[in-house]
Amino acid sequence: MSGYLIRCATRLLAVVSVLASGALLSLSAAPPASAAPARINGQGSSYVALAMQQWVADAQTSGLQVNYLPTGSPAGLTSFGQSLADFAGTEAEFSALSTQGIGDTRGYQYVPDVAGAVAIMYNVQDTAGRKVDYLHLTRRTIARIFTGDITSWSDPAITADNKGLVLPNQPINVVYRGGQSGTTGLFYDFVANVAPDVFGPWAARNSFPTSVRIIQLDSSPGFVPKSQAFQGSDQIAQYIGSGQGLWSIGYDEFGYAKTYDVSAAWVENAAGQSVLPYAENISAALESAALRSDLSQELSGVYNSTNPIAYPISAYSYIVTQCTRSADRPTCQGPYPNSGITETLTSWMRYIACEGQVNMARIGYSPLPPNLSQEVANSIARLTGAPAEQLSAANCANPRFSGSVGDGGAPPVDPIANVDSIGGGTDIGADGTGTSAAGGGKGLVVSSGGGSTDWRRATPVAYLGPSVASSSPIAVLGLVAIMVLPLAVGGVIARRRRVGSPKA
């Protein structure tokens, strides 16, 4: 019997060995590395930090040593320029920094990594004390709130944006990013473009620059509105969503609204349609983005896009790396002296361009369009000096190559799109219909237009784990053990019964 057990175990190990070797082979589909991958350290944007969490976790699962600290885009660029970080995450450009030329000596390239959006988060109740989670705002009303021109929730402009809903006469608590921030730069660039007559006098009063993006509000100690400042995206979302954050409004990357279950405003775009920053809306808006020769972004077309589903406060995020000297990138000054860093970045960036885009819609972003995934491959070529790989649906898992943004990218139904007015005790219920406590309301039934009317439940489930190396050797071993061991044990028991049973 012991010999039989040994044979079973031997067969089991043989099966496991074959499957495990296949799993290892699938994880090493890339060409053999010319140098051992080295640990890389990055810092910067908190806007992209939720995506970075997934990408870093997936890298570590596949054996790459990648670290990232969300210190803010300007801090990331500064650290990269001072050679204190191997790469940076950013939405700001080096030109926006107060320290001019800080990246010139080391050299750099902007590598697009994902598309995202700035959400307008808020915490408001109606006059009956019920949570309002369907707030609608025009682009101009947003600009006026965040320049201090509108200071009360009962302001007529907010009432008009919400079909007659009169909110309590409470002061608006504007939550903003303290210190330097790429998200601040994006948001106030939006304000400058959609309401220049509001932005210009406000910037002049506070001595803010107008030739580059404003990346720090509290550089002007007396700027208005100055209500509540936080250094990080997490802190902003947590505060606004808390009891302390009642009557607050702020700007933050949409993924944090999803993570902390904070209401995000429906923003009216240039086509007159109210939209939320879901992947389909972000993608539609960024069709109007203009990319400069160095791939940095000019977004005035996005802010004013007339695409009816475009979310107007959308933007790309970037990784900043070194690069070999290149005719098409005069900012490149040379490769990394440590070729192991190049090896790690090459593998990691290739993953970000393709597999790393699969789950972006679920966590509040939108995957890169095919041309920008290809730009990541081109950037890898500037890292290594080798010809650029040509990406396609056949070799790249980015869902945009197949005409999709991935699961979770479709927006919910606007709950007040077909409501004539929201007055008195109107309650926009969880089923997407309006009722009036006072009676006599008209046109309060919301038509779904064919989709689910329960828009609050339409928020996709957050991504829960890494997608790289899902068939790791350890997972394969565990799965095989679960499948094969019961068979082996069953065989032993059956053999014992046959040996021990009396013969006829």
TIZAMAR-692455 format. One record per atom (N, C-alpha, C): residue in one letter; y, z, x. Coordinates in steps of 0.02 Angstrom, whole numbers, plus 50000, padded with zeros to 5 digits. Each point is the difference from the previous one (the first is absolute). Layout:
// residues N
aYZX
...
//
This chain:
// residues 504
m499395000050042
m500615000049958
m500635000050043
s499975003650056
s500595000150044
s500134993150028
g499464996350015
g500094993250023
g500334995649948
y499825001149937
y500304996049946
y500755001449995
l500185006550007
l500715001749997
l500384996950058
i499684999850058
i500334997050057
i500114992649988
r499504996649971
r500074992949986
r500574998849949
c500035004449948
c500544999349950
c500685000850033
a500055005250042
a500645001250033
a500194994250045
t499504997350034
t500134994350045
t500264994049961
r499684998649943
r500234994449958
r500705001249974
l500145006349979
l500665001649976
l500534998950053
l499865002350061
l500484999150054
l500104992750016
a499474996049994
a500064992950013
a500464996749949
v499925001849936
v500434997249948
v500725002150011
v500105006650015
v500675002550012
v500324996550059
s499614998950053
s500274996850060
s500244992949985
v499604996349961
v500204993149983
v500645000049959
l500025004349948
l500595000249957
l500615002450037
a499915005150040
a500575002850037
a500284994850049
s499544996350033
s500254995050047
s500384994649964
g499784998349939
g500374995149960
g500685002649981
a500045006649982
a500645003049983
a500474999950059
l499735001750059
l500425000050060
l500254992950015
l499564995149989
l500194993250012
l500584997949954
s499975002349936
s500524998149952
s500665003250018
l499985005750034
l500625003450019
l500314996950062
s499624996150037
s500254997350063
s500024992449998
a500234997449942
a500024992849991
a500534996850044
a500495004050023
a500534997350042
a499714998150068
p500334995550036
p499764998250067
p499995006150046
p499594999950052
p499955005750046
p500695001650030
a500155006450006
a500655002150026
a500034998950075
s500584998150025
s500094999050071
s500175006550035
a500175005249963
a500145006650028
a499815005249949
a499855006050023
a499825005349954
a500605001949958
p499935000249933
p500575002049958
p500265006950018
a500655000750001
a500325006450017
a500315003049938
r500135006550003
r500365003349946
r500714997349994
i500224998849938
i500694997949989
i500345004949954
n500645001350013
n500405004749961
n500614996449973
g500115000849935
g500584996949969
g500375005049957
q500614998349984
q500405004049954
q500524995749967
g500305002949946
g500534996449966
g499985000749925
s500044994549965
s500104999749928
s499565004649959
s500325003749955
s499615003749949
s499884995549939
y500404994749993
y499914995049947
y499304997250001
v499744998750061
v499344997050007
v499475005150015
a500175006450000
a499545005250023
a499365000449959
l500044998849935
l499405000449958
l499514994450019
a500264994150015
a499574994650024
a499735001750069
m500435002950042
m499785001950067
m499445005049998
q500025004649952
q499465004949995
q499334996549992
q499984995049957
q499374996349991
q499824996250063
w500484996450029
w499864995950058
w499775004150060
v500315005850010
v499815004450055
v499305002949988
a499875002249938
a499345002749984
a499464994750011
d500134993949979
d499524994750009
d499894998350074
a500545000250038
a499954998850072
a499565005250033
q500125006349983
q499615005450030
q499274999649979
t499874997949938
t499324999249977
t499634994850041
s500364994750020
s499684994750039
s500055001150075
g500225005950021
g499995001850071
g500644998750038
l500534997749966
l500644999050033
l500415006449997
q500355001650053
q500415006150003
q500724998149985
v500215001349938
v500684998349978
v500315006149968
n500605001750020
n500375005649970
n500684997449976
y500255003149946
y500654998049973
y500365005949970
l500655000850018
l500415005449973
l500584996949960
p500085001949935
p500544997349958
p500665003550013
t500324998350055
t500635003350020
t500624996449973
g499904994349967
g500564995949976
g500094993950044
s500204994449969
s500064993750036
s500455000350062
p500625002749993
p500435000150059
p499715004150058
a499695005749983
a499705004250052
a499424996350033
g499624996249960
g499454996150028
g500254994650047
l500524996449980
l500284994850043
l500285003050065
t500335005749994
t500285003350059
t499465002150048
s499475003149973
s499445002250043
s499664994150032
f499914994549963
f499704994150030
f500444997350056
g500664999549987
g500464997450050
g500015004250063
q499875006649993
q499985004550058
q499315000750030
s499534995849976
s499305000050024
s499655006749987
l500205003449946
l499675006249981
l499464998949946
a499964993849975
a499494998249951
a499754993050017
d499374998749985
d499714993550015
d500204994849948
f500135002349939
f500234995449948
f500435004049951
a500384996549959
a500435003249950
a499874996949932
g500115003949948
g500004997549932
g500725000249974
t500224994649968
t500724999849982
t500144995249943
e500555001349965
e500324995149955
e500704998450026
a500235003950048
a500654998750031
a499914995750062
e500554996850021
e499984996150061
e500355003850056
f499874998050061
f500335003250058
f500764999449994
s500244994749968
s500724998949994
s500345005449958
a499615003549958
a500305005249958
a500095006650036
l499695000850059
l500035006350035
l500685000850034
s500225006350004
s500635001450034
s499954998950075
t499405000750028
t499894998750071
t499814992750007
q500484995950017
q499894992850004
q499584998250061
g499564995049991
g499614997450056
g499445004350023
i499805005149959
i499505004750024
i499314996950008
g499874994649963
g499354996850007
g499994994150047
d500574998250028
d500064993750037
d499595000050065
t500015005650036
t499665000350065
t499254999449992
r499725003749952
r499284999849989
r499794993649965
g500434997449957
g499834994149961
g499615001949938
y500034995749950
y499685001749936
y499904993949957
q499575000849950
q499924995149947
q499905003849934
y500254997249946
y499905002849933
y499374996749970
v499525004249981
v499374997549973
v499945002549928
p500044995749949
p499955002449931
p499325003149988
d499995005749963
d499355003349988
d499855000949926
v500505000649956
v499875000749928
v500654999149963
a499954998549936
a500594999649956
a500035006449958
g500605002549989
g500085006149961
g500634999749959
a500175005549968
a500595000349957
a500285007049998
v500655000549991
v500335006449991
v500035001449925
a499705005549980
a500015002149930
a500595004649987
i500254999849939
i500525004849980
i499645005649962
m499875005550034
m499655005749971
m500505004549964
y499775003249947
y500465004349961
y499605005449963
n500365005049976
n499715005449961
n500515001949946
v499874997649939
v500495000749945
v499645001949937
q500355003849957
q499765001649933
q500484997349948
d499754998849939
d500454998049947
d500315006149967
t500394999149948
t500365005649969
t499525004949965
a499384997749988
a499505004549969
a499585003650053
g500174999050064
g499645003450054
g499354996650020
r499904993849977
r499394996450018
r500124995750063
k499484999550041
k500064996150061
k500124992649983
v500494997150033
v500124992849993
v499664996550059
d499514995849984
d499664996450054
d500014992549988
y500524997749965
y500084992949987
y500714997850015
l500355003650044
l500714998650014
l500084992850026
h500494996649972
h500184993250021
h500705000150030
l500104996450055
l500654999650032
l500134992950024
t500624997749992
t500194993650028
t500155000950074
r500034994550036
r500165000450071
r500705002950010
r500474998249957
r500685002550008
r500055007549985
t499645002349949
t500005007249986
t499725003950058
i499474997550030
i499715003350060
i500535000450055
a500344994550013
a500524999950052
a500545005149985
r500215000649938
r500535004749982
r499775007350006
i499375001349984
i499745006950007
i499995002050073
f499764995650043
f499915001850070
f500624999150043
t500564998349969
t500645000250035
t500465005149968
g499745003949953
g500395005449970
g500454998049944
d499944993749976
d500444997649946
d499755002549932
i499365001049993
i499705003049940
i499725006850019
t500215005249966
t499825006850021
t499645004149947
s499934997349939
s499685003749946
s499464995849967
w499465003349979
w499454996549967
w500214997449931
s500535002549973
s500234997649934
s500494994250006
d500094997350060
d500474994550010
d499834994149955
p500504996849971
p499884994349954
p499594994350032
a500064999050065
a499634994650032
a499255001449998
i499805006350010
i499295001849997
i499764999549927
t500425002149954
t499824999449929
t499904992749981
a500434995650022
a499944992949984
a499374997050032
d499835002150060
d499414997450034
d499365001949962
n500035005549961
n499415002649967
n500044999449924
k500334994849976
k500024998249929
k500235005649956
g500545003350022
g500325005149959
g499765007050011
l499525001050045
l499765006850013
l500565004050035
v500225005449968
v500515004350030
v499645005950033
l500065000350065
l499705005550038
l500485005950002
p499745006050014
p500445006050003
p500574999250049
n500545003449986
n500594999750043
n499895004550061
q499544998050042
q499835003750061
q500244996150061
p500255003650051
p500214996450060
p499404996850035
i500094994150028
i499474996650037
i499965002850071
n499415002350019
n499885002550067
n499694994350041
v500414997050043
v499774994450040
v499635002650062
v499384997950007
v499605002050058
v500004994250050
y500175001450062
y500054994650049
y499635002050064
r499904995250044
r499685001250064
r500515002650050
g499865005850028
g500425002550054
g499814996750066
g500484999750046
g499864996950064
g499944992449994
q499754996950052
q499944992750001
q499364997949964
s500044994749961
s499434997949959
s500034992549986
g499434996750011
g499954992949982
g500014999049926
t499735004849962
t500014999549927
t500725000349974
t500405004450030
t500725000349983
t500324993350015
g499834997050057
g500284993550017
g499834994749949
l499374999849978
l499794995249949
l500365001249935
f500025006349979
f500285001449934
f500744998449996
y500395002050049
y500714998749996
y500184992750016
d499544996550033
d500084992850006
d499944996749931
f499535002549960
f499934997849931
f500655001449961
v500265006150006
v500625001849964
v500574995450020
a500064998750065
a500544995750025
a499964993049971
n499394997549988
n499914993249976
n500094999449925
v499785005049962
v500024999249927
v500655002549969
a500375004150037
a500645002649973
a500505000650058
p500204994550030
p500455000450057
p500675003249983
d500234999349938
d500645002949981
d499965007649995
v499405002649990
v499895007350000
v499865002450071
f499594996250036
f499805002150067
f500584999950049
g500404994849999
g500534999250050
g500485005850003
p500325002049944
p500465005750002
p499645006550020
w499385000949976
w499625006150018
w499875000350075
a499794994350030
a499874999850072
a500655001350039
a500554997249976
a500645000950035
a500215007349997
r499935003249942
r500195007049994
r499615004550047
n499384998150013
n499575004250042
n499924997450071
s500384994950018
s500004997150067
s499304997650020
f499634997349953
f499344997250014
f500074992950025
p499564997850044
p500044993050023
p499804995249945
t500264994150002
t499824994949951
t499704993850034
s500024999850067
s499734994250036
s499255000850011
v499755006149999
v499285001450006
v499815004849945
r499365001049990
r499775004549948
r500195007250015
i500155003749948
i500145007250006
i499345003650006
i499865003050057
i499355003450009
i500075007649999
q500635002549995
q500095007349998
q500605001649956
l499865003349944
l500545001949954
l500395006050025
d499655005050027
d500365006050021
d500344999350067
s500064993850025
s500444998850058
s500735000749978
s500124999649934
s500665001349972
s499965006649962
p500225005550029
p499885006749971
p500255000849929
g500514996249980
g500275001049933
g499814994749950
f499464996350014
f499854994449956
f499805002549930
v500134995849951
v499855001549930
v499534994449975
p499465001549963
p499805006749977
p499575003650052
k500175006250015
k499615004050047
k499705005849962
s499384999449981
s499695005049957
s499425003650036
q499474996550014
q499405003050027
q499714995450053
a499895002550061
a499764995850054
a499315002350023
f499564995250014
f499345001550028
f499864995050056
q499615002150048
q499864995750058
q499434995249989
g499535001549955
g499414995849994
g499874997549929
s499624994649995
s499834997149935
s499595004849958
d499535003550032
d499605004949963
d500445005449968
q500465002550039
q500435005449976
q500434997749940
i500254993950004
i500414997449946
i499604999649935
a499414997050005
a499584999249940
a499795006749971
q499795004650043
q499785006549976
q500575003849966
y500594999750029
y500575003549971
y500194997149932
i500074993449997
i500224997049937
i499495001449945
g499365000050016
g499495001149950
g499905007249980
s500315004750035
s499915007149987
s500495002549946
g499905006149979
g500465003149952
g500705000650028
q500065001150065
q500665000550033
q500364993349998
g499624994649994
g500304993350003
g500234997349934
l499985004149947
l500254997749935
l500734997750006
w500154994349971
w500654996650000
w500144996550067
s499474999050039
s500094996750065
s499804992749997
i500274996250048
i499824993050009
i500034998550075
g499564995750024
g499994998350071
g499664993450011
y500004997750063
y499684993750018
y499455001650051
d499434996849991
d499425001450042
d499504994449992
e499564999150048
e499484994849995
e499555001549940
f499824994749963
f499655000749937
f499345003850007
g499664999250055
g499365003450010
g500055007649992
y500585002850017
y500085007349995
y500085002149927
a500294995649959
a500045001449928
a499305000449971
k499554995650023
k499315000049977
k499635006150026
t500115001550064
t499645005650031
t500175006649968
y500635001149984
y500225006449973
y500154999949925
d499814994549967
d500064999449928
d500725001349977
v500474996550032
v500715000549984
v500204993649962
s500405000849948
s500224994249961
s500444995450042
a499884993549992
a500414994850032
a500344995949947
a500644998550010
a500394996449950
a499794992749996
w500044997249939
w499964992949990
w500684997150019
v500004995350046
v500624997150026
v500104993049972
e500594998849972
e500144993349973
e500184995350058
n499654994450003
n500144995250054
n500524994849978
a500124995250044
a500524995049986
a499824995449942
a499374999949980
a499794996149942
a500075003949936
g500235006350004
g500095004149941
g499365003449976
q499474999950042
q499375003249981
q499925006650037
s499735005049966
s499895006550030
s499295000350029
v499955002150063
v499374999950036
v499905006350041
l499375001650014
l499825005350046
l499754996850065
p499995003850055
p499814997050064
p499254999750013
y499654996449957
y499294998850013
y499924993850045
a499404999150026
a499894994950051
a500214993149976
e499834998249938
e500194993449974
e500754999149999
n500375005449984
n500734999749996
n500314999750069
i499715003850047
i500244999850069
i499894993150030
s499404997449990
s499834993450027
s500464994649972
a500135000349934
a500444995049969
a500705000350029
a500255006050011
a500685000850027
a500054997350071
l499505001350041
l500044998250071
l499894992650012
e499844996349947
e500014992750007
e500714997550016
s500505004249984
s500694998150013
s500285003150064
a499565003250040
a500235002950064
a500114994450050
a500515000950042
a500134995350055
a499845003650065
l499554997150040
l499825003150064
l500364996350056
r500315004050043
r500344997150057
r499494997750052
s500234997050053
s499554997250050
s499575005350033
d500265006250003
d499605005450030
d499595003749947
l499994997449939
l499635002749942
l500345006049968
s500575002350025
s500365005249963
s500244997049934
q500155004249951
q500084997649932
q500725000149975
e500184994849963
e500644999649965
e499824999949926
l500215005049963
l499725001449934
l500474998849941
s500574996850011
s500474999149944
s499684995949944
g499584995250018
g499654996149949
g499515004149959
v499725005150032
v499535004549965
v500385004349950
y500555002950021
y500395004349956
y500264996349939
n500104993550008
n500294996049946
n499514994749973
s499365001150011
s499504995249977
s500004999349924
t499974993849977
t499984998749928
t499294999149974
n499515001250043
n499315000049977
n499935005749949
p499774998749939
p500005005249948
p499565006050015
i499524999550047
i499585005850015
i500185003150067
a500534997750033
a500185002650066
a500285007049997
y499745004450043
y500305006750008
y500524999550056
p500635001349986
p500534998050046
p500095004250063
i499705006050003
i500095004150061
i499354999850040
s499814994050021
s499384998950036
s500164997850071
a499545001550046
a500114998250070
a499355000350039
y499994996750057
y499435000450045
y500105005950048
s499445002450026
s500015004950054
s499724996650062
y500155002850058
y499814996950064
y499705005050049
i499564997450041
i499795003450061
i500384996750058
v500245003950047
v500354997450058
v499565001150061
t499874994750038
t499595000450060
t500354996350057
q499735000950059
q500204995850057
q499694993049991
c500204995350042
c499734993349995
c500144996250064
t499564995250015
t500114995850059
t500604995449987
r500314998050054
r500594995649994
r499814993749962
s500434998249952
s499844994549956
s500634996349981
a499954993449998
a500594995949983
a500255001449930
d499545001849954
d500215001349931
d500195007249987
r499955004350051
r500205007049993
r500385002150063
p500644998750002
p500395001950060
p500035007550011
t499815004049949
t500015007350009
t499395002550038
c499504995750010
c499405002150037
c500155000450075
q499775005350032
q500135001050071
q499375000550043
g499425000749968
g499395000550039
g499485004249966
p499364999350020
p499465003649967
p499985007450020
y499565003749966
y499905007050019
y499685000350069
p500225004650042
p499685000650066
p499285002449995
n499845003849948
n499325002449988
n499654995049953
s499544996150025
s499674995049959
s499575003249945
g499825006450009
g499625003449948
g500415000949936
i500665001050008
i500445000549942
i500024993349963
t500034994650038
t499984993349970
t499364998949961
e499445002250028
e499354999249966
e499995003749933
t500255006250000
t500005003949938
t500464996949949
l500604998250021
l500484996949954
l499734993449972
t499674996150042
t499734993649977
t499505000949944
s499525004650010
s499495001249949
s500315003049937
w500465004750008
w500295003649943
w500454995449960
m500414996150033
m500454995549964
m499614994549964
r499454997750030
r499594995049966
r499715002949935
y499795006350003
y499755003449940
y500565000749948
i500605002050021
i500565000949954
i500164993449965
a499984994550035
a500174993549972
a499534998049944
c499385002350002
c499494997649953
c499695005649960
e499505003550026
e499675005449962
e500495005549981
g500505001250041
g500485005349986
g500444998649941
q500004993949974
q500424998349942
q499645000949934
v499345000950002
v499594999949939
v500215005349950
n500145006150022
n500145005549955
n500745001749992
m500444995750025
m500715001850000
m500285000749929
a499794995949953
a500275000549932
a499825006749968
r499445002850018
r499785006349970
r500445005950021
i500304999550059
i500385005850024
i500754998849999
g500224994849964
g500724999249989
g500344994650041
y499624995950035
y500294994650039
y499764993349972
s500164994650036
s499754993449982
s499764996750065
p499424996649999
p499764996950062
p500454994550024
l499974998750065
l500404994750030
l499804993249971
p500484995449992
p499814993249982
p499654996750059
p499624994649988
p499624996950054
p500404998150062
n500624997549989
n500394997950059
n500185005950045
l500075006049970
l500175005850043
l499385003250030
s499424999449967
s499385001950035
s499914995650061
q500164993549992
q499954995550057
q500505002050055
e500585002549979
e500495002250050
e499745006150040
v499595004149968
v499685005450037
v499544997150053
a499614995049982
a499574996750049
a500414996950056
n500574997049982
n500444997150052
n500285005550046
s500145005849971
s500255005650040
s499465002650047
i499385000049978
i499455001950044
i499964995250059
a500114993649987
a500004995150055
a500555001550050
r500585002549976
r500535001850047
r499845006450037
l499545003949973
l499765006050036
l499544998150058
t499554995349985
t499464998550047
t500124993950043
g500444995549977
g500094993750035
g499494994749982
a499535001749955
a499494995349978
a500254996049940
p499694994449983
p500204996149941
p499925004249937
a500424998849951
a499975003849938
a499414997949957
e499665004949972
e499464998649952
e500324997449935
q499684995149970
q500244997249937
q499635003549942
l500365003649959
l499705003949946
l499954995949937
s499485001549960
s499894996749936
s499585004549956
a499884997849939
a499585004049955
a499305000850028
a499794995450043
a499325000350027
a499925005450052
n500545001950035
n499925005050053
n500475006049992
c500375000349945
c500485005449990
c499935002849929
a499895006649994
a499865003149935
a500635001549961
n500594998750027
n500625001149963
n499954996449932
p500065003649944
p499904996849934
p500514994549986
r500575000150035
r500514994849987
r499744993050019
f499524999650046
f499724993550018
f499614997149942
s499795004249953
s499634997749941
s500425000249937
g500655000750008
g500454999849943
g500065006449961
s499825005750029
s500035006449965
s500385005050042
v500245005449969
v500295005550037
v499515005850006
g499414999349970
g499505005350004
g500025004549939
d499515004449997
d499955004649943
d500605004649997
g500235001449939
g500565004649991
g500684996950007
g500034993450005
g500654996850011
g500374998049937
a499665000049943
a500334997949938
a500425005549970
p500614998649979
p500445005249973
p499805001949929
p500205006049978
p499885002049931
p500494996749952
v499905000949936
v500444997349949
v500635004349995
d500574996749995
d500645003549990
d499995003549932
p500045006649997
p499935003649936
p500574999149952
i500584997750024
i500564999249953
i500254992849997
a499594995450024
a500214993050000
a500184997449931
n499635002249950
n500114997549932
n500275005449953
v500325005050030
v500325005349960
v500734998049990
d500235000249937
d500704998249986
d500485005350025
s499825006349989
s500445005550021
s499595006350008
i500265004450043
i499685006550010
i500535005249985
g499995002649940
g500525004749981
g499715006649977
g500435004949996
g499815006449971
g499375002850028
g499495000749957
g499385003150021
g499464995050016
t500174993950018
t499504995050016
t499565002450057
d499364999349991
d499535002050052
d499574993950017
i500054997750062
i499574994650022
i499345003250018
g499524999549956
g499375003650006
g499554997250053
a499475003750015
a499524998150052
a499624993749982
d500014998149936
d499664993849980
d500474994150003
g500615001250025
g500474994550007
g500374998349937
t499985004349949
t500374998849938
t500565005049993
g500524998149964
g500575004549990
g499995003049931
t500165006349995
t500075003249935
t500655003749999
s500265001449941
s500645003449994
s499915006549963
a500165005550034
a499945006549968
a500515000849944
a500574996650007
a500525000649950
a499904995349942
g499574995050010
g499884995049947
g500564994949998
g499864994649966
g500524994949990
g500094995450058
g499595000850055
g500064995550056
g499744993149982
k500224995050036
k499764993249984
k499754996750064
g499504995749991
g499754996150056
g499715004250055
l499685005649983
l499765004550052
l499284998850020
v499674995349969
v499314998750018
v499994995250059
v499645001850051
v499984995950061
v499424995149995
s500144993750011
s499484994950001
s499744999450071
s499345000150007
s499705000050067
s500024993250033
g500094994749962
g500004993350030
g499314998150026
g499495003449975
g499324998350019
g499685004850048
g500395003950038
g499705004750048
g499945006949970
s499745004550041
s499955007049978
s500705002949992
t500105003849947
t500665003149990
t500035006850033
d499445002550023
d500015006650031
d500194999350073
w500644998650012
w500224998250067
w499965005950049
r500025006249975
r499975005650046
r499325000550033
r499494997449967
r499335000350028
r499844993750039
a500484995650007
a499874993750034
a500085000550076
t500255005650025
t500085000850072
t499334999850033
p499894995650049
p499354999550032
p499805006450036
v499355001050006
v499745005750037
v500164999150073
a500215005350033
a500184999550070
a499384998450042
y500124996750057
y499464998550046
y499745006550030
l499345000750005
l499715006550019
l499695000150069
g499914994350032
g499675000350065
g500054993550037
p499804999950063
p500074994050041
p499524994549979
s500224993850013
s499594994249983
s499674996950061
v500255001650059
v499694997250060
v499375003850016
a499504996450023
a499375003050021
a499675004049945
s500034997449939
s499685003449944
s499255000250008
s499724995250039
s499285000150013
s499885002450071
s500275005950016
s499935002850067
s499285001950014
p499795000550064
p499315001850016
p499795006649969
i500455004950000
i499825006549971
i499864999349926
a500444996149966
a499884999049928
a499344996449988
v499864995050042
v499374996449992
v499405004550011
l500035004150053
l499465004750013
l499885004749941
g500565002649973
g499935004549943
g499694996549940
l500244993949987
l499744996349943
l499274998450008
v499804997850060
v499304998450012
v499565006149994
a500255005750026
a499615006149995
a499885002049928
i500534999349959
i499945001649929
i499504995649966
m500004993550020
m499574995249967
m499285000350024
v499905001050066
v499334999250029
v499615006550002
l500345005550014
l499645006450007
l499605001949939
p500284999249938
p499585001649942
p499374995949997
l500044993650022
l499404995950001
l499495002550049
a500245002050059
a499545002750051
a499685006449977
v500415004549971
v499725006349976
v499514998849944
g500184995249955
g499544998449945
g499344997350026
g500034996050054
g499394997450029
g499575005450029
v500325004950032
v499625005650029
v499655003949945
i500375001449946
i499705003849945
i499424996249969
a500094993549990
a499464996049971
a499394999950045
r500124999450066
r499434999950047
r499635006749999
r500395005549997
r499695006749998
r499565000749938
r500254997449944
r499605000649939
r499354996150004
r500044993950032
r499394995950006
r499495003350046
v500255003050054
v499555003350048
v499685006149969
g500395003849963
g499765006549973
g499614999449935
s500014994249967
s499664999349935
s499264999050010
p499555003049956
p499284999250007
p499794992849987
k499494997750037
k499764993249990
k499554999849939
a499994994349965
a499594999349940
a499274999650019
//
